[in-house]
Amino acid sequence: MVQKEKSVMKNKKMLRNIIIGVIVLAVLAGLYILVEKMPSKENKDDVSSSDYVTVYSENYDDITKVSVENSEGGFVIVKNDKGWFSADNDKIELGSDKVDSLLMSVSTVVGNVIEEKPKNLDDYGFSAPSAKVEYELSDGKKISFTLGSMAATGSGYYMKPGDSDTVYLMPEYKCATLLQPLKSLRNSDVFSVKSDNIKKISLTNKNGSFTLQKTADTSYGTNALVMSSWMVVSPREIAGNDEKIERYLFTAMQLNAEDYYDDDPAKYSEYGLDHPSCTVEYTDNDGNVSTLKFGKASEGSIYVKLDGRTQIFRVPIGELNVTELKYLDISSTLAMLESIDNVKSVIVETNSQKYELSIDRTGDTEKYSIDGKIVDESDFKSLYQKIIGVTIEGAVSGAGTGDFICRVIFKYTKDLPDKTVNFFTFQDRFASIIINGQLDYYTSISQVQSIIDGVQQLAK
C-alpha cells in the first residue's frame, strides 16, 4: 500500500514538471514570435533608397525663404528679384550653386518610415535636435521639419515633419547642407580667369611693374616674328614664356576663398590693402578690366580684394607668387628667338671678321650659304639654333659695358627694320646683351664664344 502511494506521488510530480515545461516553452515561443514581429529601429536604419517615401515635394523655384537653426548658429536666407541673400547681412554674397543644393534638400524631403506615433521622441534625439528647418513658398505656405540625432548606422538623421508624429530616417546626403553655418553658402569663387579671354595683363609689386600683351595684338604677331602667344611689352620687349604665364598668371589665379574676414570693411589698412603688395589687372577681349589687389600674407595665406566687390577674402598662397613675380620670371629665356621662316640672312661680326649666313628661297627650293658658299642645310640650321639659343641669365640695370665681343644682325624677309644684338664683356664670366641699342640682359661669355666658333667652323 505504501509502495503504491509513493508510485502515484511520483507520477503526479512528473506530470506537473511536464506541464510546467510545456508552459515555459510556449511562453518562450510566444516571446520569440513577438520579438520577430516587432519593428527594429536598427534594421530600418539600413533600408535601401528603394523604400524611401516622399514626405514633402515642392517646386524649389517657389521657395522664397529658408530658415535653419542648428548647432552652427543657423541662418535665414531670402529671395528677391535679384536672387538670394542673407536676411541678417545683405552684403554677403551667396553662391548660387550652394543655395540650389540647399533648396533641393528642403523642397523634396524623403525618408524611410521608422515609427508612427512613438511613445518617446527623445529616443530619436528630438529633445536636442540637430536642426530645425522651415521654408516658405510664394503662396505663403510654410513647411517645417526637425532633424533629430544621427542613426547608429550613420546612414542619415531621424526626421519628424512639423505636421506629423511619424519618425522618418532622412538620408545623410539630404541633411548635410542643413547642418552647416551660413558661411557654407557663401560664394567662395573670388576670381577665375582663362587665357583665351584675356588680351592684356599688367602687374605691379615691390619688384616693379610689367605688362603682357597677346602677341597677335602686337607688330610681332602681325608679322609672325615671335612664336610665343604672349609678349612682354613693358618694361622691355621680349617674348613671353607661355608655360610660365599660364602657370603663374592663370592657373594659380583661380582663387577660392578659404575664409571670409570682412564684408564691408571700414579700413583696408589692417589687411594691408591700403598699400597693396601687388596689383594685377586683366583686360579681356571686350576691353573690360578686372583688378585684383593683394594685401598682407601670413601662415600660408594672403588677403585679396577684387575691385567692384566690397568683400575682403583670404586665399591660400600655394603657387600664387604674384607679390614676388618679376617680368623675367615669365619671359622667354632666349634673347634672340627669331623664327627662321621670317629671316633671309644673319650677319655675325667680331672685331676682325664678318660673316653672312643667307637663305635663298627662290622657287620651291631653299639654299643655305655662308659668305656665298653653299653649305649643308642641317649644318646651317644647327648653327642658327645655336645663335637663337643664347639664354638670358639675368637683367642688367644701369650697368656699364666692357669690351666688344661680337654683333648679330637679323635681316627679315618682310619690310621690317633689322634687329641688332651686341655683346660686350660684363663682369668676369658674362656678356651683356644690347638689343637695338637697349641694354637689357646678360648671358654667359661661353655662349657667345660658341656662336663665334660655330660660324668660323662653318665658313671653313
C-alpha positions in Angstrom: 0.0 0.0 0.0 2.8 2.4 1.0 4.7 1.5 -2.1 1.6 2.2 -4.3 1.1 5.7 -2.8 4.8 6.5 -3.5 4.3 5.5 -7.1 1.2 7.7 -7.5 3.0 10.7 -5.9 6.0 10.2 -8.2 3.7 10.1 -11.3 1.9 13.3 -10.3 5.2 15.1 -9.8 6.4 14.1 -13.2 3.2 15.2 -14.8 3.4 18.6 -13.1 7.0 19.1 -14.3 6.0 18.2 -17.9 3.1 20.7 -17.7 5.4 23.5 -16.4 8.0 22.7 -19.1 5.3 22.9 -21.8 4.1 26.3 -20.4 7.6 27.7 -20.3 8.3 26.6 -23.9 5.0 28.1 -25.0 5.9 31.4 -23.3 9.4 31.5 -24.9 7.9 30.6 -28.3 5.4 33.4 -28.0 8.1 35.9 -26.9 10.3 34.9 -29.9 7.4 35.4 -32.3 6.6 38.8 -30.7 10.2 40.0 -30.9 10.5 38.8 -34.5 7.4 40.8 -35.4 8.4 44.0 -33.5 9.9 46.7 -35.7 13.6 47.0 -35.3 15.0 50.6 -35.5 18.4 49.3 -36.3 17.2 47.2 -39.2 15.1 50.1 -40.5 18.2 52.3 -40.4 19.6 50.1 -43.2 16.6 50.2 -45.5 17.6 51.0 -49.1 16.6 54.1 -51.1 14.0 52.0 -52.9 12.0 52.1 -49.6 12.0 55.9 -49.4 8.7 57.7 -49.1 8.2 61.3 -50.2 7.3 63.4 -47.2 7.3 66.8 -48.9 7.6 67.7 -52.6 7.6 71.3 -53.7 9.0 73.2 -56.7 12.1 74.8 -55.3 11.7 77.8 -57.6 8.6 78.6 -55.5 10.6 78.8 -52.3 11.1 82.4 -51.1 12.6 82.0 -47.6 14.5 79.3 -45.8 15.2 79.4 -42.0 17.6 76.9 -40.4 18.5 76.5 -36.7 21.5 74.2 -35.9 24.5 73.9 -33.6 26.5 76.2 -36.0 24.1 79.1 -35.4 21.9 78.6 -38.4 20.8 81.1 -40.9 17.9 82.8 -42.7 18.1 83.4 -46.4 15.5 85.3 -48.5 14.9 85.6 -52.2 14.1 88.8 -54.1 14.1 89.8 -57.7 18.0 89.9 -57.7 18.5 86.5 -56.2 19.2 85.1 -52.7 20.7 87.0 -49.8 21.2 86.7 -46.1 18.4 88.2 -44.1 20.9 89.4 -41.5 23.5 90.8 -43.9 22.6 91.5 -47.5 26.2 92.3 -48.3 27.1 88.7 -48.0 27.4 87.1 -51.4 25.8 83.6 -51.6 26.9 81.0 -54.1 24.1 80.2 -56.5 25.2 76.5 -56.7 25.3 76.2 -52.9 21.9 77.8 -52.5 20.5 75.5 -55.2 21.8 72.4 -53.3 20.1 73.7 -50.1 16.8 74.3 -51.9 16.8 70.8 -53.5 17.4 69.3 -50.0 14.4 71.0 -48.4 12.0 71.1 -51.4 11.9 67.3 -51.8 12.1 65.6 -48.4 12.3 61.8 -48.5 13.0 59.1 -45.9 12.2 55.7 -44.5 9.4 55.3 -42.1 10.9 54.3 -38.7 8.0 54.6 -36.3 4.5 56.1 -36.3 3.5 57.9 -33.1 6.4 56.9 -31.0 5.9 57.0 -27.2 9.2 58.7 -26.6 10.6 61.1 -29.2 13.8 61.5 -27.1 14.8 58.1 -28.3 15.4 59.8 -31.7 17.2 62.9 -30.4 14.4 65.3 -30.8 14.8 66.8 -27.3 18.1 68.2 -28.6 17.6 68.4 -32.4 20.4 68.6 -34.9 18.4 71.1 -37.0 15.1 72.8 -37.2 14.1 73.8 -40.7 11.3 76.0 -42.1 10.7 77.3 -45.5 8.1 79.5 -47.1 6.6 79.3 -50.6 5.5 82.2 -52.8 1.8 81.5 -52.0 2.6 81.9 -48.3 2.5 78.2 -47.4 5.0 77.3 -44.7 6.6 73.8 -44.3 8.8 72.7 -41.4 10.6 69.6 -40.2 13.1 68.7 -37.4 16.2 66.6 -37.6 17.0 64.6 -34.5 20.1 62.5 -33.9 22.1 60.6 -36.5 21.2 56.9 -36.8 23.6 54.4 -35.4 24.5 53.2 -38.9 25.4 56.8 -39.9 23.1 56.5 -42.9 21.0 59.5 -42.0 19.2 61.6 -39.4 15.9 60.9 -37.8 13.4 63.4 -39.1 9.9 64.5 -37.9 7.7 66.7 -40.1 6.1 69.7 -38.4 2.6 68.4 -39.1 3.1 64.7 -38.2 4.1 62.4 -35.4 5.8 59.9 -37.7 9.5 59.5 -37.4 11.5 59.0 -40.7 15.1 58.3 -41.5 16.2 61.1 -43.8 19.3 60.2 -45.9 22.5 61.8 -44.8 23.2 63.5 -48.2 19.9 65.4 -47.8 20.8 66.6 -44.3 24.4 67.7 -44.8 23.7 71.2 -46.0 21.2 71.7 -43.2 23.8 71.2 -40.5 26.2 73.9 -41.8 26.7 77.6 -40.9 25.8 80.5 -43.2 29.4 80.7 -44.5 28.9 77.3 -46.2 26.5 79.1 -48.6 28.9 81.9 -49.4 30.3 82.4 -52.9 33.8 81.1 -52.4 34.9 82.0 -56.0 37.0 85.1 -55.6 38.3 85.2 -59.2 38.5 83.0 -62.2 40.3 83.7 -65.5 41.1 81.9 -68.7 43.9 82.9 -71.1 41.6 82.6 -74.1 39.5 85.5 -72.8 42.4 87.9 -71.9 44.4 90.1 -74.2 46.4 92.1 -71.7 47.8 91.8 -68.2 49.5 94.5 -66.1 51.2 93.7 -62.7 52.8 95.9 -60.1 54.6 94.7 -57.0 57.7 95.6 -55.0 60.0 94.4 -57.8 58.5 96.9 -60.3 55.8 96.7 -63.0 55.4 94.9 -66.2 52.8 94.5 -68.9 52.0 91.5 -71.1 50.0 91.6 -74.3 48.8 88.9 -76.6 51.4 88.6 -79.4 48.6 88.6 -82.0 47.8 92.2 -81.0 51.4 93.4 -81.5 53.5 94.0 -84.5 55.4 90.9 -83.6 52.3 88.8 -84.1 51.2 90.7 -87.2 54.5 89.9 -88.8 54.8 86.4 -87.3 58.2 87.3 -85.7 57.6 85.7 -82.4 56.4 82.1 -81.7 55.1 82.8 -78.2 51.4 83.6 -77.6 52.4 86.4 -75.2 54.8 89.3 -75.4 56.2 91.3 -72.5 55.8 94.8 -73.9 56.9 96.7 -70.8 59.4 97.5 -69.3 61.2 95.6 -72.1 60.0 93.9 -75.3 60.7 90.2 -75.1 58.8 87.1 -76.0 56.8 85.6 -73.1 57.2 82.1 -71.7 53.7 80.7 -72.4 54.1 77.8 -70.0 55.1 80.1 -67.1 52.5 82.7 -67.9 49.8 80.1 -67.9 51.1 78.6 -64.6 51.6 81.8 -62.6 49.0 84.3 -64.1 46.2 81.9 -64.9 46.2 78.5 -63.2 47.5 79.9 -59.9 45.0 82.8 -60.2 41.8 80.6 -60.0 41.2 81.9 -56.5 38.9 80.3 -54.0 38.4 81.8 -50.5 39.4 79.6 -47.6 37.9 82.1 -45.1 36.0 85.4 -45.0 37.0 88.3 -43.0 35.1 91.5 -43.8 32.0 92.0 -45.9 32.1 95.8 -45.7 35.5 97.0 -44.3 35.8 100.4 -42.9 39.6 100.3 -43.1 41.7 98.5 -45.6 44.9 99.2 -43.7 44.5 96.3 -41.2 44.6 93.9 -44.2 47.5 95.6 -46.0 45.2 96.7 -48.8 45.6 100.4 -48.4 49.0 99.9 -50.0 48.7 96.6 -51.8 51.7 94.3 -52.0 50.6 93.5 -55.6 48.0 94.7 -58.1 47.1 92.7 -61.1 44.9 94.0 -63.9 43.4 91.7 -66.5 41.9 93.2 -69.7 39.5 90.9 -71.5 38.9 90.7 -75.2 36.0 93.2 -74.9 38.1 95.7 -73.1 36.7 95.1 -69.6 39.3 95.4 -66.8 39.3 93.2 -63.6 41.7 94.4 -60.9 42.9 92.2 -58.0 44.7 93.7 -55.1 46.7 91.6 -52.6 47.4 92.7 -49.1 49.2 91.1 -46.1 50.3 87.5 -46.1 50.5 85.2 -43.1 50.6 81.5 -42.4 50.4 80.4 -46.0 47.5 82.7 -46.9 47.1 86.2 -48.2 44.3 88.8 -48.2 42.8 89.8 -51.5 40.1 92.1 -52.9 38.6 92.3 -56.3 37.6 95.8 -57.4 33.8 96.0 -57.6 33.3 93.8 -54.7 33.3 95.1 -51.1 34.4 91.8 -49.5 37.9 91.0 -48.4 38.9 87.4 -48.7 41.7 85.2 -47.6 43.1 82.7 -50.1 45.9 80.1 -49.8 49.1 81.2 -51.4 50.2 77.9 -52.8 51.9 78.7 -56.1 50.5 82.2 -56.0 53.7 84.2 -56.2 52.4 87.4 -57.8 53.8 89.5 -55.0 57.3 88.5 -55.9 56.9 87.9 -59.7 59.4 89.7 -62.0 58.9 90.1 -65.7 61.9 87.8 -66.4 60.2 85.1 -64.5 57.5 84.8 -67.2 59.7 85.8 -70.2 61.4 83.6 -72.7 64.9 82.9 -71.7 66.0 83.1 -75.3 67.4 86.6 -76.2 67.2 86.2 -79.9 64.2 83.9 -80.5 63.6 84.6 -84.2 61.7 82.2 -86.5 63.9 81.1 -89.3 60.9 81.4 -91.6 61.0 85.2 -91.3 64.8 85.6 -91.7 66.6 86.0 -95.0 70.1 86.5 -93.6 72.1 86.7 -90.3 75.3 88.7 -90.1 77.8 87.9 -87.4 80.6 90.4 -86.8 83.6 90.2 -84.5 86.5 92.7 -84.1 88.3 91.3 -87.0 85.8 89.3 -89.1 82.4 89.5 -90.6 80.2 86.5 -91.8 76.9 86.5 -93.6 74.6 83.5 -93.4 71.9 83.6 -96.1 68.8 81.7 -97.2 67.8 81.8 -100.9 64.1 80.9 -101.2 63.9 81.2 -105.0 61.2 78.9 -106.4 60.2 75.9 -104.4 63.7 75.2 -103.0 65.8 76.8 -100.3 69.6 77.2 -100.5 71.8 77.9 -97.5 75.1 79.6 -97.7 77.7 81.4 -95.7 79.6 84.3 -97.4 78.2 82.9 -100.7 79.4 79.3 -100.2 76.6 76.8 -100.3 76.5 74.7 -97.1 74.5 71.7 -95.9 71.0 72.6 -94.7 71.4 70.6 -91.4 74.8 72.3 -90.6 73.3 75.7 -91.4 70.2 75.1 -89.2 72.3 73.7 -86.4 74.3 76.9 -86.3 71.2 79.0 -86.5 69.8 77.2 -83.4 73.0 77.9 -81.6 72.6 81.6 -82.4 69.0 82.0 -81.3 69.6 79.6 -78.4 71.5 82.1 -76.3 69.8 82.2 -73.0 69.3 85.2 -70.7 70.8 84.7 -67.3 69.7 87.9 -65.7 68.8 91.6 -66.2 71.3 94.4 -66.4 70.1 97.6 -64.7 72.2 100.7 -65.3 75.5 98.7 -65.6 78.2 99.8 -67.9 79.6 97.7 -70.7 83.1 96.3 -71.2 84.9 95.3 -74.3 83.1 94.5 -77.6 82.8 90.7 -78.3 80.6 90.4 -81.3 77.4 91.6 -83.1 74.5 89.6 -84.6 72.2 91.3 -87.1 68.9 89.7 -88.3 67.5 90.8 -91.7 63.9 89.8 -92.4 62.0 88.6 -95.4 59.4 91.3 -94.8 59.8 95.0 -94.9 60.9 95.4 -91.3 63.9 97.1 -89.6 66.9 94.9 -88.8 67.4 93.5 -85.3 70.8 94.2 -84.0 72.2 92.4 -80.9 75.6 93.5 -79.5 77.6 91.5 -76.9 80.1 93.2 -74.6 82.1 91.7 -71.7 80.3 92.1 -68.4 81.9 91.3 -65.0 84.2 88.2 -65.2 82.2 85.4 -66.9 79.3 87.2 -68.5 78.4 89.2 -71.6 75.9 92.0 -71.6 73.2 91.9 -74.3 72.3 95.1 -76.1 69.3 94.7 -78.3 68.7 97.6 -80.8 70.7 99.9 -78.6 68.9 98.9 -75.4 71.0 97.4 -72.6 68.7 94.7 -71.1 70.2 91.4 -70.1 73.4 89.4 -69.7 74.4 85.9 -70.7 77.5 83.7 -70.3 80.5 84.6 -72.4 80.8 80.9 -73.2 77.5 81.0 -75.2 78.7 84.0 -77.2 82.0 82.3 -77.9 80.1 79.2 -79.1 78.4 81.3 -81.8 81.8 82.7 -83.0 83.3 79.3 -83.0 80.3 77.8 -84.9 80.4 80.5 -87.6 84.1 80.1 -88.1 83.8 76.3 -88.4 81.0 76.6 -91.0 82.9 79.2 -93.0 86.0 76.9 -93.5 
